Amino acid sequence: MKKAIAMVLTAGLCTAMLGGCGQSGSSNATTENAAAAAASGEKTVVTYLRPGTEVDHNAELVQAINDKLDADGTGLQLEIMYIPSDVFQDKVSLMLSTGEAFDLLCVMEDQKPFTSFVASEGIMPITQYVNQSENLKRVIPDYMWDAATINGEIYTIPANWCEQADQNNCITIRREKLEEFGLEDPQTMDDLLNMCEVFTKNWDGPNKPVVIPLYKEPFTYLFRTLDTYPFTVQKDLIFIDQQGNVKNWMETDEFRQCADFFHKLYQGGYVPEDVLSAGWSSWNTMLTGDFIWVDQCQLWDTEQVWKERIPGVQLDTIYLNQEAPQFRSSSFRNDTAVSATSEHPEAAVKFMDWMYSSQENYDLMVYGVEGLTWNDAGNGLYTKNDPAFEFNADWMIGNLDYVRYQEGTYDKFIEIMGIEKPDAVNSVALNFVFDPANVADEYAACQAEVEQSIYPIKLGLVSYEEGYENALARMKAAGIDKVIEEYQKQLDAYLGK
């Protein structure tokens, strides 16, 4: 298995996976077939696989896209294939393993990064097609393309839909509750603990307020309070400091400090007891309004919508330790890759080029039909005819050149998500892409072990003192030392050490 994966990640990959290299006979054949189809008037169907379910007017909206594709003479036809979000990754894995044909794949880096799809031979290189594009390189910055490249081959199309600096390094609070309880904005871990105590003591309601942790991602907002910040944590597995030193995250003092903090939260009853159960939902918990804070910027939707959901609420997003630098730890969070089962990868990339070629095309793909599902409010704003409607979300395939914000969106949301921060400090590993081929089995085993052994300690359900030795032994058995050694070796080469 390792040998097969390693072969995929070498120069021989180009011919093996029908993409990427101009010398590939398969690639030339694909191009010739596409040209022949266009000459005959035959349309090439591009299937976009994404999480979610069909929306109202779905057939009408897809038809509008296809009418525009026809009017533009692309020779393409779009089909959208929906898979419910809760089974999306499992279904994608099954489709790829059985060779089921589809073209474009929505990739969510926080769930399964594109590198994992590369390692399992699920997606193909698309360098040649991206280089032929008139628009992809124009609307997506070079540093993102660098982060989408392995061994000289581009494997995915980044969604440049938001500024990555500090997007995850903040928390969302109920501003009106802080004012009611006489609290200043928290700056330290102790401030957060005090905030929990005050909220619980003064809360008026049948349910006790809780902290809502998005525990499948590193608690970057908490890292800002540590003396060694900034540093990068990937997948609760890899720690990288700004000097390029790589460590097992759970073996660092930074991990211990964060785990101890969350154990205090758990002992105080501020972390939901069922947080690791299959039925617990961060979003549903937030919608109750019974929260002290929520990880990251959660100012999605308009102020009016939130006040309808939670009467009297005044949401705000804040940063701990205001003196900490703005930090960009990753290049992109979402992207679109071409499936290894695609029968016409060139057409798939051509569709993405078409979508990013104009505001009109982008609007059709992301927001739907003007007048039917949305209306232009000017100055980059829009309104929805149905407040709950969402077609193909910006976070999936968006781009800052074209993103619209709903009229009434929180100014803080636009400030955090939509405004470039040129003075932000970049992670030393910002554009480094780890190739797991040499430690594929160990890397997969360690990622699985994070859920079993690390999350309970991370969330404070098990104290650091009680859980550390057993969790570390399990990580060692899974092969974490080999992964760290390989990661350090590759990062050193990337940094020219």
VENFEN-V35061 format. One record per residue. PSI is psi in radians with two decimals (NA if undefined). Layout:
BEGIN
PSI / PSI
END
This chain:
BEGIN
-0.84 / -0.71 / -0.72 / -0.73 / -0.74 / -0.66 / -0.62 / -0.57 / 0.30 / -3.11 / -0.48 / -0.23 / -0.56 / -0.79 / -0.54 / -0.52 / 0.39 / 0.45 / -2.83 / -0.85 / 2.36 / -0.39 / -0.18 / 2.18 / -0.64 / -0.70 / -0.76 / -0.69 / -0.71 / -0.78 / -0.77 / -0.70 / -0.71 / -0.72 / -0.71 / -0.71 / -0.74 / -0.70 / -0.55 / -0.10 / 0.00 / 2.43 / 2.46 / 2.10 / 2.21 / 2.07 / 2.13 / 2.07 / 2.16 / 2.75 / 2.65 / -2.93 / 2.84 / 2.51 / 2.96 / 2.49 / 0.35 / -0.87 / -0.69 / -0.67 / -0.74 / -0.66 / -0.65 / -0.67 / -0.79 / -0.57 / -0.71 / -0.66 / -0.71 / -0.81 / -0.53 / 0.00 / 0.58 / -0.45 / 0.27 / 2.71 / 2.29 / 2.41 / 2.38 / 2.20 / 2.08 / 2.44 / 2.26 / 2.43 / -0.61 / -0.27 / 0.23 / -0.93 / -0.70 / -0.74 / -0.70 / -0.79 / -0.72 / -0.78 / -0.73 / -0.68 / -0.49 / -0.05 / 0.35 / 2.27 / 2.26 / 3.01 / -1.09 / 2.39 / 2.18 / 2.09 / 2.27 / 1.88 / -0.47 / -0.28 / -0.92 / 1.86 / 2.79 / -0.49 / -0.57 / -0.65 / -0.59 / -0.81 / -0.58 / 0.15 / 0.54 / -0.39 / 2.83 / 2.78 / 2.52 / 0.39 / -0.87 / -0.75 / -0.64 / -0.72 / -0.44 / -0.25 / 2.47 / -0.33 / -0.49 / -0.80 / -0.41 / -0.72 / -0.13 / 2.14 / 2.74 / -0.67 / -0.50 / -0.69 / -0.65 / -0.71 / -0.21 / 0.15 / 2.35 / 2.23 / 0.72 / -0.01 / 2.30 / 2.28 / -0.18 / 2.84 / 1.85 / 2.53 / 1.80 / 1.06 / -0.20 / 2.80 / 2.20 / -0.39 / 2.09 / 0.16 / -0.69 / -0.02 / 0.54 / 3.03 / 2.72 / 2.30 / 2.95 / 1.73 / -0.68 / -0.50 / -0.67 / -0.74 / -0.73 / -0.66 / 0.10 / 0.60 / 2.48 / 2.88 / 2.28 / 2.55 / -0.40 / 3.02 / -0.70 / -0.66 / -0.70 / -0.74 / -0.75 / -0.69 / -0.74 / -0.78 / -0.77 / -0.76 / -0.83 / -0.71 / -0.63 / -0.03 / 2.33 / 1.79 / 2.88 / -0.39 / 2.47 / 2.41 / 2.62 / 2.84 / 2.41 / 1.71 / 2.26 / 1.35 / -0.19 / -0.05 / 2.67 / 2.56 / 1.22 / -0.52 / -0.56 / -0.53 / -0.52 / -0.39 / -0.11 / 2.57 / -0.47 / 0.01 / 2.50 / 2.62 / 2.93 / 2.36 / 2.20 / 2.13 / 0.46 / 0.56 / -0.81 / 2.24 / 2.32 / 2.10 / 3.05 / -0.07 / -0.02 / 0.30 / 2.28 / 2.34 / 2.82 / 2.08 / -0.76 / -0.20 / 0.07 / 2.72 / -0.51 / -0.73 / -0.77 / -0.78 / -0.75 / -0.69 / -0.74 / -0.71 / -0.82 / -0.49 / -0.64 / -0.71 / -0.79 / -0.75 / -0.56 / -0.10 / 0.35 / -0.18 / 2.27 / 2.29 / -0.51 / 0.38 / -0.55 / 0.07 / 2.72 / -0.45 / -0.15 / 2.40 / 2.16 / -0.69 / -0.83 / -0.62 / -0.71 / -0.67 / -0.37 / -0.41 / -0.10 / 1.11 / 2.69 / -0.85 / 2.82 / 2.40 / 2.52 / 3.13 / 1.96 / 0.53 / 0.71 / 2.60 / -3.10 / 2.86 / -0.68 / -0.75 / -0.73 / -0.61 / -0.46 / -0.63 / -0.78 / 1.66 / 2.28 / -0.03 / 2.49 / 1.59 / 2.58 / 2.70 / 2.32 / 2.87 / 2.40 / 2.75 / 1.37 / -0.32 / -0.24 / 2.57 / 2.69 / 2.42 / 2.30 / 1.79 / -0.25 / 2.77 / -0.69 / 2.74 / -0.40 / 2.71 / 3.01 / 2.11 / 2.87 / 2.16 / 2.51 / -0.29 / 0.00 / 2.37 / -0.17 / 1.30 / -0.58 / -0.72 / -0.62 / -0.82 / -0.60 / -0.66 / -0.76 / -0.68 / -0.75 / -0.79 / -0.69 / 0.12 / -0.32 / 2.77 / -0.68 / -0.80 / -0.72 / -0.79 / -0.76 / -0.74 / -0.61 / -0.77 / -0.32 / -2.57 / 2.16 / 2.33 / -0.55 / -0.86 / -0.32 / 2.89 / 2.47 / 2.18 / 0.12 / 2.75 / 0.67 / 0.22 / 2.78 / 2.89 / 2.63 / 2.42 / -0.51 / 2.00 / -0.44 / -0.03 / 2.42 / 2.12 / -1.70 / 1.81 / 2.63 / -0.69 / -0.34 / -0.89 / 0.35 / 2.96 / 2.35 / -0.34 / -0.41 / -0.18 / 2.35 / 2.61 / 2.50 / 2.47 / 2.24 / 0.06 / 2.53 / 2.30 / -0.63 / -0.64 / -0.82 / -0.68 / -0.76 / -0.81 / -0.54 / -0.03 / 2.19 / 2.47 / 1.50 / -0.35 / 0.02 / 2.54 / 2.27 / 2.48 / 2.50 / -0.39 / 0.37 / -0.85 / 0.19 / 2.31 / 2.02 / 2.28 / 1.85 / 0.14 / -0.75 / -0.28 / 0.65 / -0.81 / -0.76 / -0.72 / -0.77 / -0.73 / -0.69 / -0.71 / -0.68 / -0.64 / -0.47 / -0.80 / -0.67 / -0.74 / -0.59 / -0.78 / -0.79 / -0.63 / -0.75 / -0.72 / -0.03 / 0.04 / -0.55 / 2.31 / 2.68 / -0.77 / -0.71 / -0.57 / -0.28 / -0.92 / -0.78 / -0.75 / -0.73 / -0.72 / -0.71 / -0.69 / -0.68 / -0.74 / -0.57 / -0.34 / 0.44 / -0.62 / -0.70 / -0.68 / -0.79 / -0.76 / -0.78 / -0.70 / -0.81 / -0.72 / -0.81 / -0.69 / -0.69 / -0.75 / -0.72 / -0.70 / -0.06 / 0.45 / NA
END
